[in-house]
């Protein structure tokens, strides 16, 4: 395992960012009140919110879910290694910040293939002196490359938490999505965890807004049934309370630094905060 307390992003040519087509990572950043987005993203985000007003609440609830899960895994389960795929743009309480706040020696590998995320990788590559944080430019469709590169930072003979938040919908075929996640988990040792959430297809407004988004020319996203989402945990031992609406997974007083705008939503984004009925399910499973 490579020992490198000051990792740097992969040496690559500066990627070109297409600002004429909306991108999911930048739209998500807008919904969270971030500034790393362009007019085309804000327009797409507003159009989505007009059809599904709960999307800002879903984005914020997903962020709170991530923080609760990582804090539990680092604090209660003793996990010291995290592989976060589909990182997105840095906001507040990113995986490494939450994990290293609990356990400073935590090692985190982020994975994404969005050019803007690569540009901002430096913001993700902060770390405690005791731990490591690094970034891989790779695609979820290529789990073998992810695992091979992650092994330069993580010890894959020791438990790892695989973190997949609002990312598997980019894979159209459900069987293929299940197979990719299974391939990743198969490479991790017993005692590893899958921490997962994604949108469910039960909200008609979300379905309509997602279809509109897919028609915009952006990379399509595919909502799944509750049964299909639960299928990602096949063969794993679910932690209580199981696969549930993400606001119901071990709820607690929020502790994130997300800023509310004047309408109750993220500053700079559409209105709407986390609600009990957000259209997303999540859970945590342990590998036997």
FENRAUR-V794384 format. One record per residue. PSI is psi in whole degrees, -180 to 180 (* if undefined). OMEGA is omega in radians with two decimals (* if undefined). Layout:
psi: (PSI & PSI)
omega: (OMEGA & OMEGA)
This chain:
psi: (131 & 133 & 112 & 102 & -5 & 62 & 155 & 159 & 156 & 142 & 108 & 164 & 146 & 124 & 152 & 134 & 122 & 110 & 9 & -11 & 133 & 148 & 139 & -41 & -39 & -36 & -44 & -42 & -40 & -45 & -29 & 0 & 14 & 175 & 0 & 67 & 169 & 167 & -38 & -34 & -43 & -38 & -45 & -39 & -41 & -40 & -41 & -45 & -28 & -34 & -40 & 86 & -18 & 3 & -36 & -39 & -38 & -45 & -44 & -40 & -37 & -38 & -41 & -40 & -47 & -47 & -42 & -42 & -49 & -41 & -39 & -46 & -42 & -38 & -43 & -30 & -8 & 21 & 135 & 5 & 132 & 132 & 102 & 107 & 132 & 45 & -44 & -174 & 142 & 136 & -111 & 154 & 55 & 167 & -47 & -33 & -44 & -47 & -46 & -18 & -36 & -47 & 98 & -22 & 11 & 145 & 128 & 132 & 121 & 145 & 130 & 162 & 16 & 129 & -38 & -34 & -40 & -41 & -38 & 11 & -31 & -34 & -27 & -21 & 26 & 150 & 155 & 157 & -31 & -25 & -170 & 140 & 129 & 172 & 137 & 130 & 98 & 168 & 140 & -27 & -10 & 69 & -30 & -41 & -41 & -49 & -43 & -44 & -39 & -30 & -12 & -20 & -37 & 147 & 102 & 8 & -4 & 157 & 141 & 142 & 116 & 120 & 120 & 101 & 114 & 50 & -32 & -15 & -15 & -15 & 117 & -46 & 123 & -42 & -40 & -40 & -45 & -42 & -38 & -45 & -39 & -40 & -42 & -45 & -34 & -29 & -8 & 149 & 164 & 145 & -5 & 167 & 149 & 121 & 119 & 141 & 150 & 166 & 144 & 154 & 20 & -13 & 115 & -35 & -40 & -40 & -47 & -42 & -38 & -40 & -42 & -42 & -44 & -29 & -7 & -11 & -7 & 163 & 124 & 152 & 142 & 120 & 151 & 163 & 165 & -39 & -42 & -38 & -41 & -28 & -21 & -20 & 7 & 132 & -4 & 156 & 113 & 135 & 148 & 141 & 22 & -155 & 111 & 167 & 136 & -25 & -15 & 1 & 102 & 58 & 153 & 176 & 127 & 145 & 8 & 161 & 22 & 139 & 130 & 137 & 180 & -19 & 4 & -6 & -176 & 143 & 127 & -7 & -180 & 161 & 157 & 124 & 179 & 139 & 159 & -23 & 27 & 144 & 58 & 143 & 149 & 171 & -180 & 130 & 143 & 136 & 132 & *)
omega: (-3.11 & 3.05 & -3.10 & -3.07 & 3.13 & -3.08 & 3.09 & -3.13 & 3.10 & 3.13 & -3.11 & 3.00 & 3.13 & -3.06 & 3.07 & -3.12 & 3.13 & -3.12 & 3.14 & -3.12 & 3.13 & -3.13 & -3.01 & -3.11 & -3.12 & 3.09 & 3.10 & 3.09 & 3.10 & 3.13 & 3.12 & 3.13 & 3.14 & -3.09 & -3.09 & -3.14 & -3.06 & -3.13 & -3.13 & 3.11 & 3.13 & 3.10 & 3.12 & 3.13 & 3.11 & 3.11 & 3.11 & -3.09 & 3.10 & 3.13 & 3.14 & -3.08 & -3.10 & -3.02 & 3.11 & 3.09 & 3.10 & -3.13 & -3.13 & 3.12 & 3.11 & 3.14 & 3.09 & 3.11 & 3.11 & -3.09 & 3.14 & -3.12 & -3.11 & 3.13 & 3.10 & -3.09 & -3.13 & -3.03 & -3.04 & -3.08 & 3.08 & 3.14 & -3.13 & -3.13 & -3.09 & 3.06 & -3.02 & -3.08 & -3.05 & -3.00 & -3.02 & -3.11 & -3.12 & 3.07 & 3.06 & -3.12 & 3.00 & -3.04 & -3.09 & -3.13 & 3.14 & -3.09 & -3.07 & 3.00 & 3.11 & -3.07 & -3.04 & -3.11 & -3.14 & 3.12 & -3.05 & 3.01 & 3.05 & 3.12 & 3.03 & 3.11 & 3.13 & -3.09 & -3.12 & 3.08 & 3.11 & 3.12 & -3.09 & -3.08 & 3.13 & 3.12 & 3.11 & -2.98 & 2.97 & -3.10 & 2.95 & 3.09 & -3.09 & -3.05 & 3.12 & 2.98 & 3.14 & -3.02 & 3.08 & 3.03 & -3.06 & -3.04 & 3.11 & 3.12 & -3.09 & -3.07 & -3.12 & 3.09 & 3.10 & -3.09 & -3.12 & -3.11 & 3.13 & -3.12 & 3.06 & -3.12 & -3.10 & 3.03 & -3.04 & 2.96 & 3.12 & -3.04 & 3.12 & 3.00 & 3.06 & -3.06 & 3.13 & -3.09 & 3.06 & -3.10 & -3.00 & 3.07 & 3.07 & 3.10 & -3.00 & -3.03 & -3.08 & 3.14 & 3.12 & 3.11 & 3.09 & -3.10 & 3.14 & 3.12 & 3.11 & 3.12 & 3.12 & -3.12 & 3.13 & -3.10 & -3.11 & -3.05 & 3.02 & -3.08 & 3.06 & -3.07 & 2.90 & 3.05 & -2.87 & 2.83 & 3.07 & -3.08 & -3.13 & -2.99 & -3.03 & -3.11 & -3.06 & 3.11 & 3.11 & 3.09 & -3.12 & -3.14 & 3.13 & 3.10 & 3.09 & 3.11 & -3.12 & 3.14 & -3.05 & -3.07 & 3.07 & 3.09 & -3.03 & 3.05 & -3.01 & 3.10 & -3.09 & 3.12 & 3.09 & 3.12 & -3.14 & 3.11 & 3.11 & -3.13 & 3.09 & -3.11 & 3.14 & 3.12 & 3.13 & 3.07 & -3.09 & 2.97 & 3.05 & 0.16 & 3.13 & 3.10 & -2.98 & 2.97 & -2.92 & 3.09 & -3.09 & 3.11 & 3.10 & -3.08 & -3.14 & 3.08 & -3.14 & -3.13 & -3.13 & 3.12 & 3.13 & -3.06 & 3.08 & 3.02 & -3.06 & -3.14 & 3.13 & 3.11 & 3.11 & 3.11 & -3.14 & -3.12 & -3.14 & -3.10 & 3.03 & 3.10 & -3.14 & 3.12 & -3.10 & -3.04 & 3.11 & -3.00 & 3.12 & 3.10 & 3.13 & 3.13 & 3.10 & 3.12 & 3.13 & 3.08 & 3.14 & *)
